[in-house]
Amino acid sequence: MTIFAHSLSSDVSNWQPLQFHATNTAKLANTFAEAFQSGEYAQLAGLLHDIGKARSSFQAYLKRCNGIEDGESDCQNHSHSGAGACYAPQLMGPRGYVLAYVIAGHHAGLPDWSGGETPSGALAVRLKEDACVLEEPAVRKWIESYESAWRLISPSPPFKFSRGDSSLPFWIRMLFSCLVDADFLDTEAFMDVSRSNQRMYGKSLPELAPLFFAHLEKKQRSSDGTPVNQIRRKVREACEQAAELPPGLFSLTVPTGGGKTLSGTAFAFRHALKYGLKRIIYVIPYTSIIEQTADVLRSFIGEDNVLEHHSNFDPAKETLQSRLASENWDAPVIVTTAVQFFESLYACKPSQCRKLHNIAESVVILDEVQLLPTRLLLPCAEAIRQLVSHYHVSIVLSTATQLNLPGIDSSLVHEMMPPSLDLYHSLKRTNIEFPANLEVRQTWDEVAVELMSYDQVLCIVNTRRDCHDLFVKMSEGTIHLSASMCGEHRSQVIAVMKQKLMDGEPLRVISTQLIEAGVDIDFPIVYRAFAGLSSIAQSAGRCNREGRLEELGRVVVFMPPQPTQIKDLRDGEYAMSDLLERSGGVDVDDVNSYPDYFMALHSRASDLGCDFEPLLGVPIPEKYRHGPSRPIDDFMHYQFREAAMKFKMIDGAAQVPIIVRYGENDSLINSLRAVGPMRDIMRRLQRYMVNVPRSRIPDLLEKGMIEELRISSRHDEASDIYVQTMPSAYRDDVGFDLFGEGLQLDDYIK
């Protein structure tokens, strides 16, 4: 009797035999894992992952699903993923536990070894409880039929592992990626041929490189010969020269406005072509600026060759091909967020991990790397180290503020910019004025009076509350920019700002720090509320950016009425205060200032991610250890799900998205109410969401500003999705009125 893996209809002649599926999956997984010399391990994972489908109960389940009566049909358990996990250690000895993790998780996700978030699904438990499946006659017969062929495959690990290192769990996750992507692709090829045939996205890097460099040459020829543009050309030349160096870890330390985006991409293309790397991945800190980078790259190499993958992506730009490519990053150039990139590297779910094997053999540009959250620096640095050491990835740490990542030997980082360029002084376009006395704070009224004395000025503050409180003190026509505005609103406001600056019109802007990274905007004067050194340097990059002023631009650092309550920002303030008090002053244009600042910042942090040591073996350098060593319980006892739960770059538990009413999105909200949170609707609504503190939700509900959506198609079921109700709760000037000061009396009348 033929054993089947998948069914299509009541006609069993159309079903996919298990052996075909296992073989196809094994071949694909082998191909994926060859990028890191682990093809045979992935091949075995593919051959073994579905042996539980040989169970008579699973075969009966397939028949029942297609309306076929079977005399042997029963309702006993037909789960299948545990069987291959139990068999792998029998076949391979201790090495088989690697595949046990991979196979056990290929549907539900990589498991913890014990306890953790799902104790009943822990691998130690499943290896005991599912072992009996191997004794079922049908499964035993299947194993006996193929065991001799499986034993001919005797893989060796691609590198050495040690207990105090996360190389092994990282490798397990990469093998897992190969299996789940191969499993999905072969299943799709059988179940949905037309969809499978759409999986073609973009040209190869060798085909795209001539396009990119032709456009880059044209852009540089057409740009004027200002000193800033001359330096940008030198930055590009240095990047292309560095591309000849062997793959590894690189640093691109260039002051803001020095042309890092295009020069870094030039490095990536040259480097990829020389060393046979397959894709370029651009990792950007904020969704608010990712579209700008993606649009620049599209203008150089074409719409269909840049995959934009982030939560704020405009669905109007999405095609079936781009949607499919975003599942596993099978595209030549990818632009994504730091959240998407790093959370995937520590994820456990198959949907998040499918893409990981396609990071291998890539050039990864980590833009504004200094913005990585301090509380996760050690696991982020460890992921960088693993990718470079074992997966043929070249990583570019792109930053305007030189950063030494804890856990990474700085001697192994190749700085692309030669000291002879002296970029920090040659690109000096501003004079930064620090407050004479850090103990003396200004009121918002005092700051507003100063700002209103200028025709064009940008003021950057630390929080949305500060942005609101200063904005209401300003004269009419001032622009507010913060995360209280949905993505669609922010994009429109930034476009208006750029046009006003281009036309030389008066423009005063009050913004949170979201404008600091990647927004190409150029003001003659910038005010910055006191913050860490990297924030001040980023703010200075919005002043006299193109160097067109006859004199240096002014950056005025001032003491706001109150210190910030946000811990990461507060640590930056304290570290900056320490630096100013010790040195008597700080030269932002001196590259040597930054290591001292980051050392002070990291010493103030209560935790850089030490929790990951007992979960995944992430090594903790002694100078960052706050307590005794906490190694994992035993070799191969990893807590994948617990680590995934802890590794959140944005604290989702503390923030709740609210769908606001902006533009013409009422019809989308009505569709959501009628049919529920379908993927397409939620994707289109992403650009109309504003995150608010969870602690504010009860108050906003009580005031009637928002409601929890009830889904009509689900009998008025609560959805845990919140939607703005009061029309005036969202304003054209400040976005969602989180502080409730613009609500109109009519809104309270039912």
N, C-alpha and C positions, 0 to 999 in steps of 0.2 A: 504494500500500500504506500502511495506517495505521501510524504509528509510535507505540509504546506506552511509557508510563512505568512502569506497575505492572500486575501480573497477579494474578488471584484463583484461577483454575481452568484446566482444559484448554479451556474455552469462551472463545475470544478475544473474543466479543461482550460479555463481562463485564469486560474489561480497561479500564484508564484510558488514553486517548490522551495522548501527551506534551504536545500543545498545550493540552489541558484542564488538566493538572497545572501547566504553566508559567504559564498565565494566572491560575489560582486562586492559586498561590503568589505571583505578582507583585502581585495585588490585596491580598492579606493583608499582605504585606511593606510595600507602599505605605502602607496604613492604619496599621501599627505605626510607621513612620518619620516619619509626618506630625507626630508629637509633637515632633520636633526638626527640622522643615522639610527632610527628606531623602527624601520619598516617592518621587520619581522615580528616585533612585539605587537605593533598595531594590526598586523596580519592575523596573528593568533587571536587577538581580541575580536576581530571581525568573524573569524571562524567559530568562536565559542559563544558569542554574545547571546545567541538565540537558541541554544540547544534545549532550553526548557520548552520550546514550542513543539518539541517531539512528544510531549506528554499527550496521552490520549484525551485528557480533559481539555487541553487547548485545541486539539483538532476538532473535538466535538463542539467547542465554543465557536470556532469559525463556521461550522455548519449551522448552528443555531442562529448565528447572526445573519445568515442568508436564507433562512426559512427551510433548511434541509433537516428532515427528521433522521435521527441516527439512533439505532438500537443501543449503542454504547454511550449515548449522550447522558450526561448527568450534570449535577450542579456543583460538583466539588471544585476546590480551588484550582484555577488554571493559570496562576501567575507564572512567569517564565524567566524573569531576569536573574533570579537567585541561583538557578542551576549552574550556569556557566561560571558564576563567581565561586561557587563551591568546588567546581571541578578544576579550575585553573591551578590551585595549589597542589592538587593530586597529580596533575600532569607535569608541573614545573618545579615543585618543591617550594621553598620560601619565596623564590622570585615570582611565583604565581599570585602572591598577594597584591602585587602591582595591578595585575589584570582583574583581580577580584574587586578592587575598588572601581575600576573602569567599567566592568560589565554590570556589577550590581547597580550602578547609578545611571545606566544608559537611558532609562525612562524618567525616573524620579529625581535624579541628580546625584552627584558624588555624596556618599554618606559619611557620617562621623564614624570613627572606630567604635566608640561606646558612648552611651549617655547622650549629651548634647541636646540639640533642639528636638530631635525625634528619636527617643531612646529605642522604641520598638523597631525602627528602621536602621539602627546602627549595624555596621558590618559585622561586628562580633556576634550579634544576635542572629542576623540572617544566615551567617555561615553555619550556625548550629541548627536553626529551624528549617532551612531549605535543603540541608544535606540529604534528607530522605527522598527528595525528588530524584536524585541520581540513582536510587534503587528501584524506581518504577520501571517495569519491564520495557516499555516503549523507549524511555530515555536511555536505559542501559544498552538496548539494542542499537540505538543511534550512535552512541559513543563507541561501541565496539566496531561499528562499521567504518569509522573514520579515525580512530585513535592512532593507528599505526602511521597514518599520513601526518597527523598533527605532531607526533613525536619526532618526525624528521626535521621539523622547524625548531631549532635550538638557538634562540637569540642570546646575544650578550648585551649587557647595558652599554650605552654609548659613552658613559663617563663614570667616574668613581663617586660614590656617595658616602656620606658620613652622618652620624646621628645628629651632630650639632649643626646641621646645614639644611636649608630648605630645598636643595636641588632635587631630592627624591619626590616630595609631594608636588613640586612644580612640574616635574616630568610626568607624574601621574596625571595631572590636569591636562597637560598637552596631549598625552595619549588619549585621554578621554575625549578631547576635542576632535581628534582624528576619527575615533569610533563613531561618535554621535553625528558628526557631519556626514560621514560615509553612509551610515545607516539611514539617515534622513534622505540623502540624495538617491540612494538605490530604491528606497521605498517609493519616493516621489516618481522616479523614472518608470516604475511599474504601475502605480496607482493613477498618475496624472501626467501622461506623456506630453501633452501640449504645454503644461506649465514647466516641465523639466526642460523642454526644448527652448524656453525663453531665457535660460541661464547663460546668457552671453553678455558681458558688460565691459565695454571699452577695449581699446587697443593695448598692446604690450608697451612696456617702457621704451624699448628700442625704437618702436614706431612713433612714440610721442615725443621723444627727446628732440628731434629736429624741429618739430612744431614749437616746443617751448623755447628753445634757444633763438629761433628766428624772431619770435615775438619779443623776447628779452632784448635782443640786439636793436630791434626797431624802437622799442621804448627808450632805450638808453641814447640812441641817436637823436630822438626827437626831444629829449629833455634838455633844459637849458644848462649852461655850464657853471651853475652856482657851486660854491665850495662844498655844500652838502652833497650835491649830486656827484661831484668828483670823488668824494670819500666813499660814496655808495658803490661806485665802480671799483674802487680798490678793495672794498669788502667782498664784492663778488669775485674778484680775481683771487683773493686769498682763499675763499671757499672752494673754488674750483681746483686750486693747487692742493688743498687738503684732501680733496676727493681721491687723490692718488694713494693716500695712506691706506694700510690694511684695515679691514672692518674692525670696529671696536666702539669705544665710547668717546664722543667728541663734545666739545663745548664751543658754542658760538656766542661769545660775549661781546655784544655790540650795544652801545647806548640807544635808547629809544629814538626811532626815526632814522636809524642808520641803514635801513633796507634789509633787515634780517629775513623777511618772508621770502622774497624772490632770490636772494643770495643763498639762503639755506636750501631752497628748492633746486637751485643750480647745482649745489653740492650733491644733493640727493640723486639727481639724474646722472651726473658724471660718475659718482661712486657706484650706483646701481649697475650702470653699464659696464664698468671696469670689473666688478666682482660678481656679476651674474645674479644680482638681487632682483626680486620679482615685483615689488610694489613699494610705494611711498605712502607713509601714514603720517598725516599731520594731526597732532594732538593739541587742542586749544583749551584754555581754562574755562571760558565762559561761553554759553550759548548766545549771549548778546553780541558777540563779535565773530562768531564762527562763519556766518553767512558772508561777511566781507572777504575773508580769506578764500572761501570756496569760490566766490564770484571772480576774484582775481585769477585764480588758477584756471577756472573755466574759460576766461577770456583768452588764456594762453594756449590751452590744449583741447578745448572743445567741451561742450555740454555733457556729452555721453561718456566722458573719461574721468570724471570726478564724482566720486560717491560721497554724498553728505550724509552722515549718520549721527543724529542727535535728536533729542526729544522735541526741539523747537523747529524742526525742519518743516518747511512749507509744503503741505501735501499737494498743492497745485503743481509743484515741480517734480512730483514722484511719478515714475513709470513702473510698469510691472517688472522690468529688468532691474531698476534701481532698488525696488522693494526686495526682490529675490537676492540681489547682491549684498544688501545690508544684513541679511541673515548670517552670512558667513564671510563677508569681506572679500569676496572673490572679484576684486576690481583692481585696476592698476594704481589709482591714486585715491586715497581715502582721507576725508577731513572729518574728524570726530572730536569729542570732548574728553577731557581728562577723566571725568566721571565714567563715561562709557568705557574708556580704555582700561583704566586701573581696576574698576569694579569687575570687569570681565575677567581680568587676570586672577582675581581672587573669588570668582563666582563658583557655584556648584551646579547650577541649573544647565541642562543641555542647551536650551535656547541661547543662553548667554555665552556658553563655552564653545559653540560651534566654530566661531571665528578665530579662535586662538591659534590654531595651527597655521593660519594664513598670516600671522604676524611673523612667523619664522621666515628667514631670507628676505627681510624688508629693511628699508631705511625709515626709522621713526624719528620725527622731529617733535620734541616736546617743547612747545612754545610757552614762554613765560613760566619756566619750570619753578621759579621761586614762589609761585602761588600754590604749590602743593600743600595740602593741610598739614600743619606741624604734627598733629596727633597721629598721622599715618606715614610720617617720613620714612621710618625704618622699613616697613613692608613695601612702600613704593620704591625705595632705593634697592631693596632686595630683588624686586621684580625686574628692575632695570639691569641689575648685575646678572641675573639668570639669563635674560634674553641675550645679552651681549656675550656671556661666557659659553652658552651651550646651544643657541638657536640661530646662529649666523645673522644676528640683527645688529645693524649699526644704529646707535642712538645719538641724536644731537640734542644736547641740553642748551636750548636757545633762551637767552635771557639778557636783559639790560643790566642786571645786578648780579655780579659773579657770586655763585653759590657752591659751597662744598656740601655734597649730600652725605649725611652720616651713614656709615657702613660701606662707603665706596672709597677705595684708595685713589686719592686725587692724582697720584703719579701715573695712573692708568688712563687719565682723561686727556685727550689731545685737544688743546686749545687751537682753534683755527686761525685766530687773529694774531699775527706776529706783534710783539711789543713795539716794534719800530713804527707801526701805524699810530700808536698813542691816541687811540680813538676817543677816549674820554675828554682829552683836552682839545684835540683837533675838531671834535664835533660839539664843542661847548657852544651852546646857543642861549643859555640863560644864566642869570645870577640868582642864587637861592638865598633868601633872607630868612634866617631863623629868629624866633622871638628872643629878645634880650634877657627875659626872665621867664623861665618855664612855670613859675608859681603864679604868674599873673594871667588870669583868663579874661577873655573878652565876652561880652554879651552878644546875642545875635543882632540886636539893634545896632551895636557899634560896628559889627562886621558888615551889615547891610549898608550903612552909611558910606563906608569905604568903597564897597563894590559899586554903588550907584554913582560914584565919581568917574567911572570909566565907561566908555561906549562899548567896548568889547572886553569881556572878562569871563573867565570860568572859575567857579569855586567848587572844590571837591571836599565833601564831608564824609564822615565815617559810617553813618547809619541813615535809614529811611526817616527816622524820627527827626534827626538833625536836619536832613534835607527839607522836610516839611516845615520845620520851625523857622528855618532861615528864609525859605521861599516866601512865606506869608508876610515877611518883613520887607520884601523887595517891591519895586515899582512895577506897574502894569507892563506886560510885554516880556518879563523875565521868563525863561524856560526852566521847567523842572524836569529832571531825568533821574529815575530810580527804578528799583525792582517792584515798586507799587504799580508800575505800568506794565501791561501785558507786552509780550514780545512784538506783536504787530504794531502797537502804539509806539514802543521805543524805536523801532526801525523807522517809522515815519518822522518822529521827532529828530532823530539823528540826521536824516536826509534834509530836513528843514534847516538845522543848524549849519550843515555843510554849505548849503546854498546861500544862506545869509552871510557866512564868512567869505565865500567866493565873491559875492556881490558887494562886499565892504559895508554891509548894513550894521547898525547897532545890534549888539547881541550880548545879553547877560544870561549865564546858565548856572543853575545850582544843581549839582549832581552828586550821587554817591560814587563809590570807587569803581563801579562797573564801567566807567568811561576810561579807566586808567590803562587797561590792557587791550591793545589792538585796534582801538577806534582812531583812525587817522584823521585827526582834527587839529587845527592850528590857531591858537589864541595868542595875542601879544602879552597878556597878563593872566597868570593863574594864581589863585589863592588855594592853599591846602591846609585843612585842619590837621593839627599835629598827629603824626602817625609814625610807623616804622620807616626805616631808611629806604627800603625797596618801594614802598608806596609813594614816598616823596619823589624818588627818582622817576617813577612811572608818571606821576602828575607833571613833572617838569617836561616830560616828553610830549605833552599837549601844548607846550608854550614855544613859540618861535620854531616850530618843528622843521620848517623848510629853510630856516636861516635867512629869511627875507628882510628882517628888520635891520635898520642901520645900526642899532645898538643891541646889546643883549636883552632878551626878554626877561621880565620880572616874575619870579615865583616867590610868593609871600607865604611863609608857614606861620600859622597863628594858633593860639591856644583857645579851643572852643569852650563854651560855658561849663561843660562837664566832661570828665574822661569817659570813654566808651565802656559799655558793659559787656561787649562781645570779647570773649577771652582771647582769641587769636589776635585781634586788633590791639587789645590792652597789653598783651605780651610784647607786641611790636613797639608800642609807645614806651613801655618801661625800658626795653633794650636800647631804644634810641636815646632816652633820657640818660641812661648809664653811659652811653658812648659820648654824648655831648659833655657830661660832667667830667668824664675822665680826660678827654682830649682838649676840652675848652673850645671845641668847634669841629665840624665835620665837613670835609670836602667831598661833595657828592660826585665830583668829576675825577676823584682819585680811586682807581680800581682797588687799591689796598684797603679802602674803608669797609668794603663789603664783607670780607671774611670775619673781621672783628665784630661787625654787627650781627651776622648770622650765628656766630659763636655765642654772643650774649643772648640772642633770641632763643636758641636751642637750650641754653642752660636754664632759662626761665620756664620752659615747657615742662609740665608735670609728667608728660608721657609722649614719647615719639612713636608709639606703636609697639610697646614691649609685650602687650597681650598676645602677640602672634608667636612668641617663642614657644610656649607650651602647646600651641595648636598645630603649628606647621614647621617648627624648628627654625624660625627666622632668627638669625644670629643677632645678638645685642652687643654692640661694642661696650667695653667696660665703662667708658666715660659717660655713657648715656644710661647706664643701668641704675635704677633707683632701689633695687632690692637684690636678694639672692637670685642666682640662676634658677630658671624654672624650665628645665628641659622636658621634652615630651615623655610620656610614661614609658614607652618602649619603642624600639625600632619598628617603623611602619604603623604606629598607632597615631593616626592623624585625625583631626577634627575639621573636615572640609566645610561642613554646613555651619558649624559654629563660627569659623573664620569668615565665611561669606556674610553671615549676619552682622558681624562686628565691623567688616570693612565697608563702611558707607562714607563716601567723601562728603555727602551732604546729609545732615541729620534729618531723614525723612520723618522720623517720629515727632520731631519738634515743629515741623512745618506742614501745612495742609494747603493743597492747591484749591483755589476758588475760580470757577469759570465766570468771567466778567462779561458784561454786555458792552461790546465795543464794535463800532462799524455796523456791518450787516450780518452779525452772527446769530440773530434771533432764530432764524430757521434751523440752524444747526442745533441750538439748545432745544427747540421743539422736537427735532428728530431724536435727540438723545432721550428726551422725556418719553417719547412714544415707543422706541424699540430697544432702549438700553445702551450701555457703553460698548457699541460695536467698534472694532478697530479703526475703521475709516473715519467714523465720526470723532472719536477721541483724538486721532492724529490731527484732524483739521482744527479741533478745539485747543490743541496745545498752545497755539499762538495767542490764545485768549485766556490764559491762566495766570493768576498771580498767587504766589505763595504767601501765606500769613502764618504767624505763630499759632500752634494748636491751642494754646492757652486763651487765645482771643475768640475762638469759635463760639463758645457759649454766649458771650456778650454780643457778638454779631448776630447770632440767631435770635436772642432776646429782643434786640433792637429792630429786628425784621429786615436787616440789611441783606441777609442771605437766607437761603433755605436749603435743607437737605432734599435732593431730588428724589421724587417718587417715580418709579418706572411703571408706566401704564401696562405694558405687556407682561409684567410680572405681578399683576394684581396689587398695584400700588405699593410694591416692595421698596423699603428704604435702600439706598444705593451707596451711602458713604461718599457721595459726590455732592459738592456744595456749589450753588449757583447764586449769583447776585440777583436780588429781587428789586430793591429800591432803585429807581432810575438815577437818582443823584448820588448814589453810593460810588459810582465811577465817574470821574470828572476828566474833561479834556486837558486840564492843566496839570493835575497831580496823579491821575490814575485812580486806583481804588482808594477811597477815603478811609484808610485804616484807622485814622485817629478821629473820625466822626465829626469833624468840625465844619464840613461843608453840607451836611444834610439839611434838607428843607423841611419846614413844618408840615407841608402837604404830604410828604412821604409817610408820615405817621398816621394820616387819616385813612382809614380803611374804606 
